[in-house]
C-alpha cells in the first residue's frame, strides 16, 4: 500500500470525520440541543480527534505523528465519556449511543494498529523484537516509505551492515 500523501487519505481520519459529523447531527436534536455545555464539549472533543490526526500527519516526523495520534486517542476517550453522559441524560437512545460508542472503538483500533505498524520492525515477531536497527537504516526506511522511492545508490550500503571478517578468513 503506498504511503498517504495527505491526512485525508488516512482511513482512521476519514472515519473520525464521519463520526464527528454524526455526533454533531445528534447534538442538533432536542433535548440534547438544550444542554449547551455538553453540546460544546462533545463537539469539541470529537472534532479534536480528527484535528490531532491531521496535525500529527503534518508535523513531519514519525515521533511527532505518534504523539499526536496519542492526543487523538485521548480526545476519543473524552468523546466516549461525553456519549455516556448524553445516554445517561436520555439525550441518546440506547441504539444511537451504542452505534456511536462502537464507531469510536473502531477508530481507536485502526489508530492503534497504525501506530503499531509504524513502531514495529518489518516482519516483526519474536525473532526481531530484540534486534535494533541502526539510526541510519531507520531513517532510510522512513524516507523510502514516505517518498515511495528507493534510497539513492550512494547510500545503498546502509541497507545492511557487513558482517565483520574473522582473522582466519580470506578477504573477498
Protein Blocks (a to p, Z undefined) as FASTA:
>chain_A
ZZdfbfklpmklmmmmmmmmmmmmmmmpcfklmmmmlmmmmmmmmmmmmmmmmmmmmnop
aklmmmmmmmmmmmmmmmmmmmmmmmmnopacfklmmmmmmmmmmmmmmmmmmmmmmmpc
ghiajklmmpccdfklmmmmmmmmmnopacdfklmmmmpccddddfkbccZZ
